[in-house]
Structures are given as structure tokens and as C-alpha cells.
Amino acid sequence: MAVALEPSGWWQRWRRRLSARDGSRMLLLLLLLGSGQGPRQVRAGQTFEYLKREHSLSKPYQGVGTSSSSLWNLMGNAMVMTQYIRLTPDMQSKQGALWNRVPCFLRDWELQVHFKIHGQGKKNLHGDGLAVWYTRDRMQPGPVFGNMDKFVGLGVFVDTYPNEEKQQERVFPYISAMVNNGSLSYDHERDGRPTELGGCTAIVRNLHYDTFLVIRYVKRHLTIMMDIDGKHEWRDCIEVPGVRLPRGYYFGTSSITGDLSDNHDVISLKLFELTVERTPEEEKLHRDVFLPSVDNMKLPEMTAPLPPLSGLALFLIVFFSLVFSVFAIVIGLILYNKWQDQSRKRFY
């Protein structure tokens, strides 16, 4: 579904369209960056909009990754430029990431990602793509678009290279999403298909206009939309009900290149807090969870690792084991002597 919007005020109109589509009474707040003002009402009886600056990033990128007071950390080959943050350059075997240092405790939220993927590679000779994360662990390099495998949380992937040669029904670049409780591996050979929640084709490479991705999480409902045509049109990509994400995780984005490469740039990340009215029944259903899950989707259960034994506990175990062994030997000797005495009496 695509809705054409006028350039002026298109972002606010789009938000009102999303609110109506949900059928829920929603309150959104907008904080005017740099104005020093608080939330403002767009129109009487309409919604508020509010931007969470501690979880947002935009130009100029002062202090990103270099200051101890910075809200964002860089990892790997990521570099701060004047107009964007480059996660990976158009070079082989590079990986980089950008992570928020502040855990997010919002109940309902919406993340807008302004990104650009471009390079010199021709058709199917570029890769590998980028990922947007909401996960328990941060700054953990790995093989999944530059992040660790078996992550805990949500991953949204903009995959630009098809690894599965036999697939025909899917056109790349392709956006997909995955929820993981730490028990699942991302299947690179099959482009993550065994564990994906859904996806859509997204032609995002080498475009001369802005490309956006929006991840929206409201009332356990995950919605992913995109604006990649330069027409200020938002198109549905993924919609999944019953997604349960814990609070207190971190937002980040990462990328990786292998034998093929691309420039993977992030221009901005903007997180909006969504305030949604809930009925008492919904309040009971929407209680906080401790591990990510998806209704009607069976994830293997995680076995919590046993905590390591302290020195005192180890000493007590060894001590009582020795005492028990000595006690067993003594009892054994006593029983053996009694048996010998009884044997001698039978012979006399």
C-alpha cells in the first residue's frame, strides 16, 4: 500500500495515517531539536510528537565515538564524515557498527533510519548490506551483518546480495526481520529465510534521493515500512502481531563486506516515543517480558548457564567429599572386620 503525500508536512500526515490504521488512540510527542521548547501540539484534538534525543542521531555528529560523554559508539571500520557515518567503505573484508550507549526503556516506540547504500559494483556484484538492531548486547562484532550471531532481540536486515543460488521468487536487495532469544543462528547460505518474520524487496542501491526505513513497535505489534522511491510515499514491508520485546535493550546499526563490497552510510537515526492508551485487559497482556518471543512461533528454549562456583563453595564441596569418602571407608572396614569374625566362628 502506498500513500502519496505532499512534501510539506508529509511526516506528520504519515503519522496520522498510521494512527488511524491501528485503530488505537495514540498520543505522539514532538520535541523541536535545538529550539529549547517542550512538546508542541500540532492541532487541537490532534496528536503530539516527541523525539527522544538520547536515542537519536543526526548532523552534525559532534563527539560521536570519541568523547566519554558521547551517546554513540563506533566500532570496527566505521568512520564519522561531515554528511554521514560510514559503517563500511566500498572495500573488501570490512565491518563497522554504530551503537547507542543508552538502554531504551520505552514501551512503544518508532525508529526512523535515514541510510544510503552505494558503490561501484554492478548487478549481483556488491554486498553485503546493513542491519538495524534492538538487542540486549551491544558492540559485539560477528558474522551477521557485522554483529554477533545468536543475538538476543530484534534484527532488521537490508540484504543486498543473494547467497542462495536456487531461489527464484525473491528479488534483491531484500528487507527482512528476525526475533531471537539467543538460541537461533542466522542462516547466511539461505539469506536468513528459516528464521525470518517476513520481508519485501527494496531496491535501495545507488539512488540519487533519500532512502528511509521505519521500524514501529506498538502494543506488541511490529511494523516495518520504507520510503525508497523519492516520492514521499510510505510502503508496507513487514507487519507482525504478537512480538514481545523486553525493555532496556540497545539500538544500533552495523554492516559487513566480504569478497563483494559497498559503501554503507547512515545519515540519521531518530527515535520517537509513542504513548498509547491501553485497556485494563491490555495492561495485563502487555506486561514486561524477559526474553524476546513471537506469538505462534516456537523458539528453542534457552538453558541458563550455571553460575561459576566461588572459591569457598569449591572448598566446601571438596572437603565434604573427602569426609564422606573417609566415612565410607571406615564403615566399610568395620563391616569387613565383622564379616571376618563371623567367618572364624563358623570354623570353630
NORUR-V632400 format. One record per backbone hydrogen bond with DSSP energy under -0.5 kcal/mol. CO is the residue of the C=O (numbers start at 1). NH is the residue of the N-H. E is the energy in kcal/mol with one decimal. If there is no record, write none. Layout:
BEGIN
co:CO nh:NH e:E
co:CO nh:NH e:E
END
This chain:
BEGIN
co:1 nh:236 e:-0.9
co:3 nh:234 e:-0.7
co:7 nh:9 e:-0.6
co:7 nh:10 e:-0.9
co:9 nh:13 e:-2.1
co:10 nh:14 e:-2.2
co:11 nh:15 e:-1.8
co:12 nh:16 e:-1.9
co:13 nh:17 e:-2.1
co:14 nh:18 e:-2.3
co:15 nh:19 e:-2.4
co:16 nh:20 e:-2.2
co:17 nh:21 e:-2.1
co:18 nh:22 e:-1.8
co:19 nh:23 e:-1.1
co:19 nh:24 e:-0.8
co:24 nh:26 e:-0.8
co:25 nh:277 e:-1.6
co:27 nh:275 e:-3.0
co:29 nh:50 e:-9.9
co:30 nh:32 e:-0.6
co:30 nh:40 e:-1.0
co:31 nh:33 e:-0.7
co:32 nh:35 e:-1.6
co:32 nh:36 e:-0.6
co:38 nh:32 e:-0.5
co:40 nh:49 e:-0.6
co:43 nh:46 e:-3.1
co:47 nh:42 e:-1.3
co:49 nh:30 e:-9.9
co:50 nh:52 e:-0.5
co:50 nh:273 e:-1.5
co:51 nh:53 e:-0.9
co:52 nh:55 e:-1.1
co:53 nh:56 e:-1.2
co:57 nh:269 e:-2.4
co:60 nh:62 e:-1.5
co:61 nh:64 e:-1.1
co:63 nh:66 e:-1.1
co:63 nh:67 e:-1.6
co:67 nh:70 e:-1.3
co:71 nh:101 e:-3.2
co:72 nh:65 e:-2.2
co:73 nh:99 e:-2.6
co:75 nh:78 e:-1.4
co:75 nh:97 e:-1.9
co:79 nh:81 e:-0.6
co:79 nh:86 e:-2.2
co:84 nh:81 e:-2.4
co:84 nh:86 e:-0.6
co:85 nh:87 e:-0.7
co:85 nh:266 e:-2.5
co:86 nh:79 e:-2.5
co:88 nh:264 e:-2.1
co:89 nh:91 e:-2.6
co:89 nh:262 e:-0.5
co:94 nh:257 e:-3.0
co:95 nh:77 e:-3.0
co:96 nh:255 e:-2.3
co:97 nh:75 e:-2.0
co:98 nh:253 e:-2.4
co:99 nh:73 e:-3.0
co:101 nh:103 e:-0.6
co:103 nh:105 e:-0.6
co:104 nh:248 e:-3.6
co:104 nh:249 e:-0.8
co:108 nh:274 e:-2.3
co:109 nh:217 e:-3.0
co:110 nh:112 e:-0.5
co:110 nh:272 e:-3.2
co:111 nh:113 e:-0.5
co:111 nh:215 e:-2.7
co:112 nh:114 e:-0.5
co:112 nh:270 e:-2.5
co:113 nh:115 e:-0.6
co:113 nh:213 e:-2.2
co:114 nh:267 e:-2.8
co:114 nh:268 e:-1.5
co:115 nh:211 e:-0.8
co:116 nh:265 e:-3.0
co:117 nh:206 e:-1.9
co:118 nh:263 e:-3.5
co:122 nh:125 e:-2.3
co:128 nh:160 e:-1.8
co:128 nh:161 e:-0.7
co:129 nh:256 e:-1.1
co:130 nh:158 e:-3.3
co:131 nh:254 e:-2.0
co:132 nh:156 e:-2.7
co:133 nh:252 e:-1.7
co:134 nh:154 e:-2.9
co:135 nh:250 e:-3.3
co:139 nh:141 e:-0.6
co:140 nh:148 e:-1.2
co:143 nh:145 e:-1.3
co:144 nh:147 e:-1.8
co:147 nh:144 e:-2.4
co:151 nh:153 e:-0.6
co:151 nh:182 e:-1.0
co:152 nh:136 e:-2.7
co:153 nh:180 e:-2.6
co:154 nh:134 e:-2.4
co:155 nh:178 e:-2.3
co:156 nh:132 e:-2.7
co:157 nh:159 e:-0.8
co:157 nh:176 e:-2.0
co:158 nh:130 e:-1.5
co:158 nh:160 e:-0.5
co:159 nh:173 e:-0.7
co:159 nh:174 e:-2.9
co:161 nh:163 e:-0.6
co:163 nh:165 e:-0.9
co:164 nh:167 e:-0.7
co:173 nh:202 e:-2.5
co:174 nh:159 e:-2.8
co:175 nh:200 e:-2.0
co:176 nh:157 e:-2.9
co:177 nh:197 e:-2.8
co:177 nh:198 e:-0.5
co:178 nh:155 e:-2.6
co:180 nh:153 e:-2.4
co:185 nh:187 e:-0.5
co:186 nh:188 e:-1.1
co:187 nh:192 e:-3.4
co:188 nh:191 e:-1.7
co:190 nh:193 e:-1.7
co:192 nh:195 e:-1.1
co:192 nh:196 e:-0.6
co:193 nh:196 e:-0.8
co:198 nh:177 e:-1.2
co:200 nh:175 e:-3.1
co:202 nh:204 e:-1.2
co:204 nh:117 e:-0.7
co:204 nh:207 e:-0.6
co:211 nh:115 e:-1.9
co:212 nh:227 e:-1.9
co:213 nh:113 e:-3.4
co:214 nh:216 e:-0.5
co:214 nh:225 e:-2.1
co:215 nh:111 e:-3.2
co:216 nh:223 e:-2.7
co:217 nh:109 e:-2.0
co:218 nh:221 e:-1.5
co:220 nh:222 e:-0.5
co:220 nh:243 e:-2.7
co:221 nh:218 e:-2.1
co:221 nh:223 e:-0.5
co:222 nh:240 e:-2.9
co:223 nh:216 e:-3.1
co:224 nh:237 e:-2.0
co:224 nh:238 e:-1.9
co:225 nh:214 e:-2.8
co:226 nh:235 e:-2.6
co:227 nh:212 e:-2.2
co:231 nh:5 e:-0.6
co:232 nh:5 e:-0.6
co:233 nh:235 e:-0.6
co:234 nh:3 e:-0.6
co:235 nh:226 e:-1.9
co:238 nh:224 e:-3.0
co:240 nh:222 e:-2.9
co:242 nh:244 e:-0.6
co:242 nh:295 e:-2.9
co:243 nh:245 e:-0.7
co:244 nh:293 e:-1.8
co:249 nh:104 e:-3.2
co:250 nh:135 e:-2.2
co:251 nh:100 e:-2.8
co:252 nh:133 e:-3.5
co:253 nh:98 e:-2.8
co:254 nh:131 e:-2.7
co:255 nh:96 e:-1.8
co:258 nh:93 e:-1.5
co:260 nh:258 e:-1.7
co:262 nh:264 e:-0.5
co:263 nh:118 e:-2.0
co:263 nh:265 e:-0.6
co:264 nh:87 e:-2.9
co:264 nh:88 e:-0.9
co:265 nh:116 e:-2.4
co:266 nh:85 e:-2.5
co:268 nh:114 e:-2.6
co:269 nh:57 e:-3.5
co:270 nh:112 e:-3.0
co:270 nh:272 e:-0.5
co:271 nh:52 e:-2.9
co:272 nh:110 e:-1.9
co:273 nh:29 e:-0.8
co:273 nh:275 e:-0.5
co:274 nh:276 e:-0.7
co:275 nh:27 e:-3.3
co:279 nh:283 e:-2.4
co:280 nh:284 e:-1.6
co:281 nh:285 e:-1.9
co:282 nh:286 e:-2.5
co:284 nh:287 e:-0.8
co:293 nh:244 e:-3.2
co:294 nh:297 e:-1.7
co:297 nh:294 e:-0.6
co:297 nh:299 e:-0.6
co:302 nh:304 e:-0.7
co:310 nh:314 e:-2.3
co:311 nh:315 e:-2.2
co:312 nh:316 e:-2.6
co:313 nh:317 e:-2.2
co:314 nh:318 e:-2.3
co:315 nh:319 e:-3.0
co:316 nh:320 e:-2.7
co:317 nh:321 e:-1.8
co:318 nh:322 e:-2.3
co:319 nh:323 e:-2.5
co:320 nh:324 e:-2.4
co:321 nh:325 e:-2.2
co:322 nh:326 e:-2.8
co:323 nh:327 e:-2.7
co:324 nh:328 e:-2.5
co:325 nh:329 e:-2.2
co:326 nh:330 e:-2.6
co:327 nh:331 e:-2.5
co:328 nh:332 e:-2.2
co:329 nh:333 e:-2.5
co:330 nh:334 e:-2.5
co:331 nh:335 e:-2.4
co:332 nh:336 e:-2.1
co:333 nh:337 e:-2.6
co:334 nh:338 e:-2.3
co:335 nh:339 e:-2.0
co:336 nh:340 e:-2.1
co:337 nh:341 e:-2.5
co:338 nh:342 e:-2.2
co:339 nh:343 e:-1.7
co:340 nh:344 e:-2.1
co:341 nh:345 e:-2.0
co:342 nh:346 e:-1.3
co:343 nh:347 e:-1.1
co:344 nh:348 e:-1.3
END
